[in-house]
Amino acid sequence: MQEKERLKEIPFDLQGKERVCYIFGAGAFFGLKTRPRPGDLVIAADGGLRHLKALGLRPDILIGDLDSLSEEEGRNWGAKGPKEPERKAPLSKEQEQHPQGPEPGGRIPLTFRREGDLIRIPVIKDLSDSAAALRIGRERGYRRFYLYGCTGGRMAHTMASLQDLVALSREGLTGYLFGEREVITAITDSCISFPAGMEGFLSVFSVNDRSGGVLEEGLKYTVADGSLENSFPLGLSNEFTGQAARVAVEQGTLLIFIDIRSIEGAGVRV
């Protein structure tokens, strides 16, 4: 087994120096845990615009088919600039290689019409409004994504958001999905490190049939060179102990559910 130190390490730091693309969806919103800074990109995915309005924030971009907003809300949002002709959004190399991912190509090509800061996309399409927002963020060079309002309501929407996290992770990007009680992220062939002072539960699930070379250290239950399967929830409900901790995987993708209380820990900057 290769040394875990050779794996890419992702520090759990929600206010690092890297620019962040914020995505606000129309799902349940449980408060803002981090606040956009200069250089960050804020995208409202359709009805996520309402969450931003309640916070007194204006998005840089509004994207969606606008089925979650009234005609008046979409019309009066304040988009600027001339209309551009409708065009197909290009597929990235990753999307071409993985056509069955959360943004599949070849069945219903995504088209969008830009009206200044408003990007309209069709109601009938192969990806969600939040996934379309993620595509815009990636095209603009962002590598770190915070998703708010992308859980709750229909469980299917939450599942789609989890798949978005997996897609980001497999592209070498980082995404955090903020729910009511947990912050969720994904790692692929890499390691996530947690600072000392964190508390609460941490659960780890394999996306693959089998993920190998799993490490969990500094937690109540430790694992060294273990494996997890997507048919058995062995990684449910581990716990922080106040020590610095790490979770790593050599082969596969893990979804990691982090107790929302833990971001108030001594070493986590928010």
TORKOLTOR-833060 format. One record per residue (C-alpha): residue number from 1; chain; x negated, y, z negated. Coordinates in nm, 2 decimals. Example, Ala and Ser with C-alpha at 12.3 -4.5 7.8 and 13.67 -1.06 7.14 Angstrom:
residues 2
<seq=1 mol=A c1=-1.23 c2=-0.45 c3=-0.78>
<seq=2 mol=A c1=-1.37 c2=-0.11 c3=-0.71>
//
This chain:
residues 270
<seq=1 mol=A c1=0.00 c2=0.00 c3=0.00>
<seq=2 mol=A c1=-0.14 c2=0.34 c3=0.09>
<seq=3 mol=A c1=-0.21 c2=0.59 c3=-0.18>
<seq=4 mol=A c1=0.10 c2=0.81 c3=-0.26>
<seq=5 mol=A c1=-0.13 c2=1.12 c3=-0.26>
<seq=6 mol=A c1=-0.16 c2=1.08 c3=0.12>
<seq=7 mol=A c1=0.21 c2=1.13 c3=0.17>
<seq=8 mol=A c1=0.34 c2=1.48 c3=0.24>
<seq=9 mol=A c1=0.44 c2=1.63 c3=-0.10>
<seq=10 mol=A c1=0.74 c2=1.86 c3=-0.13>
<seq=11 mol=A c1=0.75 c2=2.06 c3=-0.45>
<seq=12 mol=A c1=1.10 c2=2.11 c3=-0.60>
<seq=13 mol=A c1=1.08 c2=2.49 c3=-0.60>
<seq=14 mol=A c1=1.39 c2=2.67 c3=-0.49>
<seq=15 mol=A c1=1.22 c2=3.01 c3=-0.46>
<seq=16 mol=A c1=0.90 c2=2.93 c3=-0.29>
<seq=17 mol=A c1=0.73 c2=3.16 c3=-0.04>
<seq=18 mol=A c1=0.87 c2=2.99 c3=0.27>
<seq=19 mol=A c1=1.16 c2=3.16 c3=0.46>
<seq=20 mol=A c1=1.50 c2=3.00 c3=0.41>
<seq=21 mol=A c1=1.80 c2=2.96 c3=0.64>
<seq=22 mol=A c1=2.12 c2=2.98 c3=0.43>
<seq=23 mol=A c1=2.42 c2=2.80 c3=0.57>
<seq=24 mol=A c1=2.76 c2=2.88 c3=0.41>
<seq=25 mol=A c1=3.04 c2=2.63 c3=0.51>
<seq=26 mol=A c1=3.41 c2=2.65 c3=0.45>
<seq=27 mol=A c1=3.41 c2=2.38 c3=0.19>
<seq=28 mol=A c1=3.41 c2=2.40 c3=-0.19>
<seq=29 mol=A c1=3.18 c2=2.67 c3=-0.33>
<seq=30 mol=A c1=3.04 c2=2.65 c3=-0.68>
<seq=31 mol=A c1=2.84 c2=2.96 c3=-0.71>
<seq=32 mol=A c1=2.51 c2=3.09 c3=-0.57>
<seq=33 mol=A c1=2.21 c2=2.93 c3=-0.73>
<seq=34 mol=A c1=1.95 c2=3.11 c3=-0.52>
<seq=35 mol=A c1=1.98 c2=3.45 c3=-0.35>
<seq=36 mol=A c1=1.87 c2=3.54 c3=0.01>
<seq=37 mol=A c1=1.55 c2=3.76 c3=0.03>
<seq=38 mol=A c1=1.41 c2=3.97 c3=0.31>
<seq=39 mol=A c1=1.31 c2=3.74 c3=0.60>
<seq=40 mol=A c1=1.58 c2=3.48 c3=0.52>
<seq=41 mol=A c1=1.85 c2=3.40 c3=0.77>
<seq=42 mol=A c1=2.21 c2=3.39 c3=0.65>
<seq=43 mol=A c1=2.46 c2=3.21 c3=0.87>
<seq=44 mol=A c1=2.84 c2=3.18 c3=0.80>
<seq=45 mol=A c1=2.98 c2=2.86 c3=0.95>
<seq=46 mol=A c1=3.34 c2=2.96 c3=1.03>
<seq=47 mol=A c1=3.53 c2=2.99 c3=0.70>
<seq=48 mol=A c1=3.21 c2=3.01 c3=0.50>
<seq=49 mol=A c1=3.24 c2=3.38 c3=0.58>
<seq=50 mol=A c1=3.49 c2=3.41 c3=0.30>
<seq=51 mol=A c1=3.24 c2=3.29 c3=0.04>
<seq=52 mol=A c1=2.99 c2=3.55 c3=0.16>
<seq=53 mol=A c1=3.25 c2=3.82 c3=0.14>
<seq=54 mol=A c1=3.34 c2=3.73 c3=-0.22>
<seq=55 mol=A c1=2.97 c2=3.76 c3=-0.30>
<seq=56 mol=A c1=2.94 c2=4.10 c3=-0.13>
<seq=57 mol=A c1=2.70 c2=3.96 c3=0.13>
<seq=58 mol=A c1=2.72 c2=4.00 c3=0.51>
<seq=59 mol=A c1=2.58 c2=3.71 c3=0.72>
<seq=60 mol=A c1=2.33 c2=3.77 c3=1.00>
<seq=61 mol=A c1=2.54 c2=3.54 c3=1.22>
<seq=62 mol=A c1=2.89 c2=3.40 c3=1.22>
<seq=63 mol=A c1=2.92 c2=3.07 c3=1.41>
<seq=64 mol=A c1=3.21 c2=2.84 c3=1.47>
<seq=65 mol=A c1=3.53 c2=2.76 c3=1.65>
<seq=66 mol=A c1=3.70 c2=3.00 c3=1.40>
<seq=67 mol=A c1=3.97 c2=2.74 c3=1.31>
<seq=68 mol=A c1=3.92 c2=2.81 c3=0.94>
<seq=69 mol=A c1=3.96 c2=3.18 c3=0.98>
<seq=70 mol=A c1=4.26 c2=3.39 c3=1.08>
<seq=71 mol=A c1=4.25 c2=3.56 c3=1.42>
<seq=72 mol=A c1=4.22 c2=3.89 c3=1.24>
<seq=73 mol=A c1=3.93 c2=3.78 c3=1.02>
<seq=74 mol=A c1=3.74 c2=3.66 c3=1.33>
<seq=75 mol=A c1=3.83 c2=3.97 c3=1.53>
<seq=76 mol=A c1=3.75 c2=4.22 c3=1.26>
<seq=77 mol=A c1=3.43 c2=4.06 c3=1.14>
<seq=78 mol=A c1=3.23 c2=4.34 c3=1.30>
<seq=79 mol=A c1=3.02 c2=4.15 c3=1.56>
<seq=80 mol=A c1=2.81 c2=4.39 c3=1.77>
<seq=81 mol=A c1=2.67 c2=4.38 c3=2.12>
<seq=82 mol=A c1=2.79 c2=4.29 c3=2.47>
<seq=83 mol=A c1=2.94 c2=3.95 c3=2.54>
<seq=84 mol=A c1=2.72 c2=3.70 c3=2.71>
<seq=85 mol=A c1=2.83 c2=3.43 c3=2.95>
<seq=86 mol=A c1=2.92 c2=3.09 c3=2.81>
<seq=87 mol=A c1=2.62 c2=2.85 c3=2.84>
<seq=88 mol=A c1=2.51 c2=2.51 c3=2.72>
<seq=89 mol=A c1=2.29 c2=2.50 c3=2.41>
<seq=90 mol=A c1=1.97 c2=2.32 c3=2.50>
<seq=91 mol=A c1=1.89 c2=1.99 c3=2.33>
<seq=92 mol=A c1=1.57 c2=1.97 c3=2.12>
<seq=93 mol=A c1=1.32 c2=1.69 c3=2.19>
<seq=94 mol=A c1=1.43 c2=1.52 c3=1.87>
<seq=95 mol=A c1=1.80 c2=1.53 c3=1.98>
<seq=96 mol=A c1=1.72 c2=1.38 c3=2.31>
<seq=97 mol=A c1=1.52 c2=1.10 c3=2.15>
<seq=98 mol=A c1=1.80 c2=1.03 c3=1.89>
<seq=99 mol=A c1=2.13 c2=1.08 c3=2.08>
<seq=100 mol=A c1=2.33 c2=0.90 c3=1.81>
<seq=101 mol=A c1=2.23 c2=1.16 c3=1.54>
<seq=102 mol=A c1=2.46 c2=1.42 c3=1.39>
<seq=103 mol=A c1=2.41 c2=1.64 c3=1.70>
<seq=104 mol=A c1=2.46 c2=1.39 c3=1.98>
<seq=105 mol=A c1=2.41 c2=1.50 c3=2.34>
<seq=106 mol=A c1=2.56 c2=1.37 c3=2.66>
<seq=107 mol=A c1=2.93 c2=1.32 c3=2.55>
<seq=108 mol=A c1=3.07 c2=1.67 c3=2.50>
<seq=109 mol=A c1=2.79 c2=1.93 c3=2.57>
<seq=110 mol=A c1=2.79 c2=2.21 c3=2.32>
<seq=111 mol=A c1=2.86 c2=2.55 c3=2.47>
<seq=112 mol=A c1=2.87 c2=2.88 c3=2.29>
<seq=113 mol=A c1=2.96 c2=3.23 c3=2.37>
<seq=114 mol=A c1=2.77 c2=3.50 c3=2.20>
<seq=115 mol=A c1=2.94 c2=3.83 c3=2.10>
<seq=116 mol=A c1=2.66 c2=4.01 c3=1.93>
<seq=117 mol=A c1=2.63 c2=3.84 c3=1.59>
<seq=118 mol=A c1=2.93 c2=3.62 c3=1.65>
<seq=119 mol=A c1=2.87 c2=3.28 c3=1.82>
<seq=120 mol=A c1=3.19 c2=3.11 c3=1.93>
<seq=121 mol=A c1=3.18 c2=2.73 c3=1.99>
<seq=122 mol=A c1=3.46 c2=2.51 c3=2.12>
<seq=123 mol=A c1=3.70 c2=2.33 c3=1.89>
<seq=124 mol=A c1=3.63 c2=2.00 c3=2.07>
<seq=125 mol=A c1=3.27 c2=1.92 c3=2.03>
<seq=126 mol=A c1=3.03 c2=1.65 c3=1.90>
<seq=127 mol=A c1=2.90 c2=1.84 c3=1.59>
<seq=128 mol=A c1=3.04 c2=2.03 c3=1.29>
<seq=129 mol=A c1=3.02 c2=2.41 c3=1.26>
<seq=130 mol=A c1=2.76 c2=2.37 c3=0.99>
<seq=131 mol=A c1=2.55 c2=2.14 c3=1.21>
<seq=132 mol=A c1=2.57 c2=2.40 c3=1.48>
<seq=133 mol=A c1=2.45 c2=2.66 c3=1.23>
<seq=134 mol=A c1=2.16 c2=2.44 c3=1.15>
<seq=135 mol=A c1=2.07 c2=2.42 c3=1.51>
<seq=136 mol=A c1=2.05 c2=2.80 c3=1.53>
<seq=137 mol=A c1=1.83 c2=2.81 c3=1.23>
<seq=138 mol=A c1=1.59 c2=2.55 c3=1.37>
<seq=139 mol=A c1=1.58 c2=2.73 c3=1.71>
<seq=140 mol=A c1=1.47 c2=3.04 c3=1.52>
<seq=141 mol=A c1=1.18 c2=2.86 c3=1.35>
<seq=142 mol=A c1=1.32 c2=2.80 c3=1.00>
<seq=143 mol=A c1=1.20 c2=2.49 c3=0.83>
<seq=144 mol=A c1=1.38 c2=2.52 c3=0.49>
<seq=145 mol=A c1=1.76 c2=2.51 c3=0.47>
<seq=146 mol=A c1=2.01 c2=2.58 c3=0.18>
<seq=147 mol=A c1=2.36 c2=2.46 c3=0.24>
<seq=148 mol=A c1=2.65 c2=2.60 c3=0.03>
<seq=149 mol=A c1=3.02 c2=2.53 c3=0.08>
<seq=150 mol=A c1=2.94 c2=2.21 c3=0.26>
<seq=151 mol=A c1=3.08 c2=1.96 c3=0.01>
<seq=152 mol=A c1=3.43 c2=1.91 c3=-0.15>
<seq=153 mol=A c1=3.76 c2=1.88 c3=0.03>
<seq=154 mol=A c1=3.75 c2=1.60 c3=0.28>
<seq=155 mol=A c1=3.49 c2=1.34 c3=0.18>
<seq=156 mol=A c1=3.41 c2=1.30 c3=0.55>
<seq=157 mol=A c1=3.28 c2=1.66 c3=0.55>
<seq=158 mol=A c1=3.05 c2=1.59 c3=0.26>
<seq=159 mol=A c1=2.93 c2=1.27 c3=0.44>
<seq=160 mol=A c1=2.85 c2=1.48 c3=0.75>
<seq=161 mol=A c1=2.65 c2=1.72 c3=0.53>
<seq=162 mol=A c1=2.45 c2=1.43 c3=0.39>
<seq=163 mol=A c1=2.37 c2=1.31 c3=0.74>
<seq=164 mol=A c1=2.26 c2=1.67 c3=0.82>
<seq=165 mol=A c1=2.01 c2=1.64 c3=0.54>
<seq=166 mol=A c1=1.88 c2=1.31 c3=0.68>
<seq=167 mol=A c1=1.83 c2=1.46 c3=1.02>
<seq=168 mol=A c1=1.64 c2=1.76 c3=0.88>
<seq=169 mol=A c1=1.42 c2=1.52 c3=0.68>
<seq=170 mol=A c1=1.34 c2=1.31 c3=0.98>
<seq=171 mol=A c1=1.23 c2=1.62 c3=1.17>
<seq=172 mol=A c1=0.99 c2=1.71 c3=0.89>
<seq=173 mol=A c1=1.22 c2=1.99 c3=0.76>
<seq=174 mol=A c1=1.36 c2=2.04 c3=0.41>
<seq=175 mol=A c1=1.73 c2=2.08 c3=0.32>
<seq=176 mol=A c1=1.91 c2=2.13 c3=0.00>
<seq=177 mol=A c1=2.29 c2=2.07 c3=-0.03>
<seq=178 mol=A c1=2.44 c2=2.25 c3=-0.33>
<seq=179 mol=A c1=2.74 c2=2.08 c3=-0.49>
<seq=180 mol=A c1=2.94 c2=2.12 c3=-0.81>
<seq=181 mol=A c1=2.71 c2=1.90 c3=-1.03>
<seq=182 mol=A c1=2.42 c2=1.82 c3=-0.81>
<seq=183 mol=A c1=2.17 c2=1.95 c3=-0.57>
<seq=184 mol=A c1=2.10 c2=1.69 c3=-0.30>
<seq=185 mol=A c1=1.80 c2=1.66 c3=-0.07>
<seq=186 mol=A c1=1.64 c2=1.39 c3=0.15>
<seq=187 mol=A c1=1.28 c2=1.28 c3=0.20>
<seq=188 mol=A c1=1.14 c2=1.06 c3=0.48>
<seq=189 mol=A c1=0.80 c2=0.89 c3=0.44>
<seq=190 mol=A c1=0.70 c2=1.16 c3=0.19>
<seq=191 mol=A c1=0.71 c2=1.26 c3=-0.18>
<seq=192 mol=A c1=0.90 c2=1.52 c3=-0.38>
<seq=193 mol=A c1=0.75 c2=1.65 c3=-0.71>
<seq=194 mol=A c1=0.94 c2=1.79 c3=-1.00>
<seq=195 mol=A c1=0.79 c2=2.03 c3=-1.26>
<seq=196 mol=A c1=0.79 c2=1.96 c3=-1.64>
<seq=197 mol=A c1=1.09 c2=2.08 c3=-1.83>
<seq=198 mol=A c1=1.37 c2=1.94 c3=-1.62>
<seq=199 mol=A c1=1.66 c2=1.75 c3=-1.77>
<seq=200 mol=A c1=1.97 c2=1.56 c3=-1.67>
<seq=201 mol=A c1=2.02 c2=1.27 c3=-1.42>
<seq=202 mol=A c1=1.85 c2=1.20 c3=-1.09>
<seq=203 mol=A c1=1.98 c2=0.93 c3=-0.85>
<seq=204 mol=A c1=1.80 c2=0.79 c3=-0.55>
<seq=205 mol=A c1=1.96 c2=0.60 c3=-0.26>
<seq=206 mol=A c1=1.82 c2=0.44 c3=0.05>
<seq=207 mol=A c1=1.96 c2=0.56 c3=0.39>
<seq=208 mol=A c1=1.79 c2=0.27 c3=0.57>
<seq=209 mol=A c1=1.88 c2=-0.10 c3=0.53>
<seq=210 mol=A c1=1.56 c2=-0.11 c3=0.33>
<seq=211 mol=A c1=1.32 c2=0.16 c3=0.22>
<seq=212 mol=A c1=0.98 c2=0.04 c3=0.11>
<seq=213 mol=A c1=0.69 c2=0.17 c3=-0.10>
<seq=214 mol=A c1=0.92 c2=0.35 c3=-0.34>
<seq=215 mol=A c1=0.77 c2=0.53 c3=-0.64>
<seq=216 mol=A c1=0.95 c2=0.69 c3=-0.93>
<seq=217 mol=A c1=0.72 c2=0.82 c3=-1.20>
<seq=218 mol=A c1=0.77 c2=1.06 c3=-1.50>
<seq=219 mol=A c1=1.13 c2=0.95 c3=-1.53>
<seq=220 mol=A c1=1.31 c2=0.73 c3=-1.79>
<seq=221 mol=A c1=1.29 c2=0.43 c3=-1.56>
<seq=222 mol=A c1=0.98 c2=0.40 c3=-1.35>
<seq=223 mol=A c1=0.92 c2=0.22 c3=-1.02>
<seq=224 mol=A c1=0.59 c2=0.15 c3=-0.85>
<seq=225 mol=A c1=0.58 c2=0.01 c3=-0.49>
<seq=226 mol=A c1=0.94 c2=-0.09 c3=-0.51>
<seq=227 mol=A c1=1.21 c2=-0.11 c3=-0.25>
<seq=228 mol=A c1=1.57 c2=0.02 c3=-0.22>
<seq=229 mol=A c1=1.85 c2=-0.10 c3=0.00>
<seq=230 mol=A c1=2.15 c2=0.08 c3=0.13>
<seq=231 mol=A c1=2.38 c2=-0.20 c3=0.02>
<seq=232 mol=A c1=2.29 c2=-0.19 c3=-0.35>
<seq=233 mol=A c1=2.29 c2=0.13 c3=-0.57>
<seq=234 mol=A c1=1.98 c2=0.03 c3=-0.77>
<seq=235 mol=A c1=1.86 c2=0.40 c3=-0.79>
<seq=236 mol=A c1=2.18 c2=0.53 c3=-0.96>
<seq=237 mol=A c1=2.14 c2=0.74 c3=-1.28>
<seq=238 mol=A c1=1.77 c2=0.77 c3=-1.36>
<seq=239 mol=A c1=1.69 c2=1.05 c3=-1.60>
<seq=240 mol=A c1=1.43 c2=1.33 c3=-1.64>
<seq=241 mol=A c1=1.23 c2=1.31 c3=-1.95>
<seq=242 mol=A c1=1.08 c2=1.66 c3=-1.96>
<seq=243 mol=A c1=0.76 c2=1.54 c3=-1.80>
<seq=244 mol=A c1=0.65 c2=1.63 c3=-1.45>
<seq=245 mol=A c1=0.80 c2=1.37 c3=-1.22>
<seq=246 mol=A c1=0.77 c2=1.24 c3=-0.86>
<seq=247 mol=A c1=0.97 c2=1.03 c3=-0.62>
<seq=248 mol=A c1=0.81 c2=0.89 c3=-0.31>
<seq=249 mol=A c1=0.88 c2=0.66 c3=-0.02>
<seq=250 mol=A c1=0.63 c2=0.52 c3=0.23>
<seq=251 mol=A c1=0.88 c2=0.37 c3=0.48>
<seq=252 mol=A c1=1.23 c2=0.51 c3=0.51>
<seq=253 mol=A c1=1.46 c2=0.79 c3=0.41>
<seq=254 mol=A c1=1.59 c2=0.85 c3=0.06>
<seq=255 mol=A c1=1.88 c2=1.07 c3=-0.05>
<seq=256 mol=A c1=1.80 c2=1.23 c3=-0.39>
<seq=257 mol=A c1=2.08 c2=1.36 c3=-0.61>
<seq=258 mol=A c1=1.94 c2=1.61 c3=-0.87>
<seq=259 mol=A c1=2.14 c2=1.72 c3=-1.18>
<seq=260 mol=A c1=2.24 c2=2.08 c3=-1.13>
<seq=261 mol=A c1=2.14 c2=2.15 c3=-1.49>
<seq=262 mol=A c1=1.78 c2=2.06 c3=-1.39>
<seq=263 mol=A c1=1.74 c2=2.38 c3=-1.19>
<seq=264 mol=A c1=1.75 c2=2.57 c3=-1.51>
<seq=265 mol=A c1=1.45 c2=2.37 c3=-1.64>
<seq=266 mol=A c1=1.14 c2=2.55 c3=-1.75>
<seq=267 mol=A c1=0.95 c2=2.50 c3=-1.43>
<seq=268 mol=A c1=1.21 c2=2.55 c3=-1.16>
<seq=269 mol=A c1=1.23 c2=2.90 c3=-1.02>
<seq=270 mol=A c1=1.57 c2=3.02 c3=-0.91>
//
